[in-house]
Amino acid sequence: MKRTTPRRRKPAETDGPTEPSGPVVAWCTGPRCSALHRLAGAEDHEQDIRSTVRATRGAVLITSPCLGRCELACVAAVARRDGPSRQIGPLAWFTGLEHSDRFRALQAWLLTGGPQQILRPDRILPTALRAAACGVTPPPRIRRH
């Protein structure tokens, strides 16, 4: 009778500790959005959004030289990211962010965690941010290296 030894199993691969869930913010730094921020006297919004994302648990900031929604004025899009699965939900779009009241409403919402439902990022919005909401699009495509 032939004796067989069990094969050693490879340890399960892990990507390290689980990341916290949080908002993904796509912020437009294109020429039209930047010019509208300057004209409104809101040149510091880009720095403010960076600080806000740094202060928000699990948040990720994606800046873009143009998000391609120039007809909507100053825009940003926000999605919910699930940390453990790394799944990113649809993007809720916000317009008119050169106006301080809309920008501050977005900033306050992000500081409280942003969208809480991954599939419905626009479901529960603060009253001050509702007027800035202008639609939902599919999740961004992110290439992982």
ZALO-252828 format. One line per field, with one value per residue (C-alpha): residue number from 0; residue in three letters; x, y, z. Coordinates in Angstrom, 3 decimals, padded with zeros to 6 digits. Each point is the difference from the previous one (the first is absolute). Example, Ala and Ser with C-alpha at 12.3 -4.5 7.8 and 13.67 -1.06 7.14 Angstrom:
REM ZALO-252828
nr <- (0,1)
rest <- (ala,ser)
X <- (012.300,001.370)
Y <- (-004.500,003.440)
Z <- (007.800,-000.660)
//
This chain:
REM ZALO-252828
nr <- (0,1,2,3,4,5,6,7,8,9,10,11,12,13,14,15,16,17,18,19,20,21,22,23,24,25,26,27,28,29,30,31,32,33,34,35,36,37,38,39,40,41,42,43,44,45,46,47,48,49,50,51,52,53,54,55,56,57,58,59,60,61,62,63,64,65,66,67,68,69,70,71,72,73,74,75,76,77,78,79,80,81,82,83,84,85,86,87,88,89,90,91,92,93,94,95,96,97,98,99,100,101,102,103,104,105,106,107,108,109,110,111,112,113,114,115,116,117,118,119,120,121,122,123,124,125,126,127,128,129,130,131,132,133,134,135,136,137,138,139,140,141,142,143,144)
rest <- (met,lys,arg,thr,thr,pro,arg,arg,arg,lys,pro,ala,glu,thr,asp,gly,pro,thr,glu,pro,ser,gly,pro,val,val,ala,trp,cys,thr,gly,pro,arg,cys,ser,ala,leu,his,arg,leu,ala,gly,ala,glu,asp,his,glu,gln,asp,ile,arg,ser,thr,val,arg,ala,thr,arg,gly,ala,val,leu,ile,thr,ser,pro,cys,leu,gly,arg,cys,glu,leu,ala,cys,val,ala,ala,val,ala,arg,arg,asp,gly,pro,ser,arg,gln,ile,gly,pro,leu,ala,trp,phe,thr,gly,leu,glu,his,ser,asp,arg,phe,arg,ala,leu,gln,ala,trp,leu,leu,thr,gly,gly,pro,gln,gln,ile,leu,arg,pro,asp,arg,ile,leu,pro,thr,ala,leu,arg,ala,ala,ala,cys,gly,val,thr,pro,pro,pro,arg,ile,arg,arg,his)
X <- (000.000,001.339,000.004,-000.863,000.830,-002.444,001.151,000.740,-002.588,001.065,-000.891,-002.957,001.096,-001.025,000.287,000.766,-002.441,-003.470,-000.381,-002.853,-002.977,-000.533,-000.759,001.858,000.060,000.734,000.943,000.316,003.052,-000.663,000.315,-003.740,-000.542,003.176,-000.973,-003.480,001.504,002.296,-002.842,-002.103,002.928,000.238,003.544,000.693,-002.708,002.527,002.172,-003.107,-001.238,003.428,-000.070,-003.559,000.861,003.089,-002.205,-002.663,000.505,000.345,-000.326,001.848,000.518,000.372,000.888,-000.464,001.146,-003.599,-002.941,-001.688,-003.135,000.872,-003.636,-000.747,002.506,002.193,-000.608,000.993,-001.242,-000.219,-000.369,000.076,002.931,-000.242,003.378,000.027,-001.152,001.443,-003.241,-000.890,-003.621,-001.597,001.017,-002.346,000.779,-000.127,000.076,000.458,002.734,001.546,-002.770,001.205,-003.323,-000.001,003.692,-000.336,-003.005,002.082,002.899,-002.208,-001.617,003.392,001.207,-002.944,000.970,-001.718,-002.368,-000.963,-001.536,002.363,-002.675,-001.914,002.551,-002.649,-002.669,000.579,001.369,000.134,-002.625,002.664,001.547,-003.190,-000.085,003.535,-000.836,-000.239,000.000,001.552,002.273,001.593,002.988,003.405,002.295,003.119,003.029,001.783,003.708)
Y <- (000.000,003.368,002.684,003.499,003.108,002.846,002.955,003.170,002.609,003.410,002.628,002.108,003.178,003.142,003.554,001.095,001.592,000.831,003.610,002.029,000.809,003.598,002.440,000.269,003.609,000.850,003.697,001.965,002.248,000.808,003.512,000.807,-001.211,001.714,003.277,-000.073,-000.611,003.019,002.216,-000.936,000.805,-003.649,-000.794,-001.959,-002.630,-002.431,000.192,-000.171,-003.175,-001.597,000.817,-001.291,-003.323,-000.373,000.560,-002.524,-003.622,-002.278,002.852,000.056,003.049,-000.262,003.261,000.363,002.642,-000.169,-002.212,000.826,001.591,003.631,000.868,-000.500,002.592,-001.030,-003.685,-002.865,-003.570,-002.124,-003.757,-002.406,-002.403,-003.208,-000.484,-003.803,-000.808,003.164,000.303,003.538,000.935,002.395,003.661,002.716,003.245,003.474,003.303,003.668,-000.705,003.407,001.294,-000.142,-001.257,-003.025,-000.655,000.204,-002.362,-002.513,000.420,-000.551,-003.076,-001.524,000.606,-002.072,-002.853,001.008,-002.493,-002.830,-002.312,-001.307,-000.433,003.227,002.761,002.703,-001.619,001.961,003.483,002.968,002.595,002.557,-002.414,-001.148,002.994,-000.849,-003.643,-000.480,-003.740,-003.407,-001.883,-003.473,-000.622,001.229,-002.547,-000.267,-001.929,-001.742,-000.669)
Z <- (000.000,-000.997,002.624,-001.192,001.810,-000.218,-002.053,001.810,-000.694,-001.118,002.542,-001.055,-001.708,001.784,-001.076,003.509,002.367,-001.231,-001.066,001.471,-002.209,-001.007,-002.783,-003.287,-001.203,-003.633,-000.082,-003.230,-000.333,-003.653,-001.446,000.078,003.573,001.197,-001.687,001.533,003.442,-000.494,-001.263,003.034,002.291,001.028,-001.084,003.167,-000.648,-001.461,003.105,002.204,-001.716,000.447,003.727,000.297,-001.637,002.213,003.063,-001.096,001.000,-003.035,-002.517,-003.312,-002.239,-003.760,-001.741,-003.714,-002.494,-001.329,000.914,-003.305,001.476,-000.812,-000.723,003.702,001.277,002.943,000.586,002.214,000.193,003.132,000.381,002.945,000.218,001.989,001.681,000.418,-003.562,-001.599,-001.989,-001.082,-000.575,-002.476,-000.069,001.252,-001.848,001.509,-001.863,000.829,002.531,-000.624,002.300,003.590,001.411,-002.323,000.536,003.803,-000.123,-002.008,002.402,003.086,-001.585,-000.784,003.559,001.264,-002.354,-003.241,-001.618,002.324,-002.611,-002.653,-002.685,000.745,000.689,-000.379,002.191,003.194,-000.642,002.352,-000.900,-000.938,-002.522,-001.761,-002.367,-001.166,-000.850,-003.759,-000.668,000.540,-002.403,000.079,002.276,-001.156,-001.588,002.102,-001.213,002.810,-000.386)
//
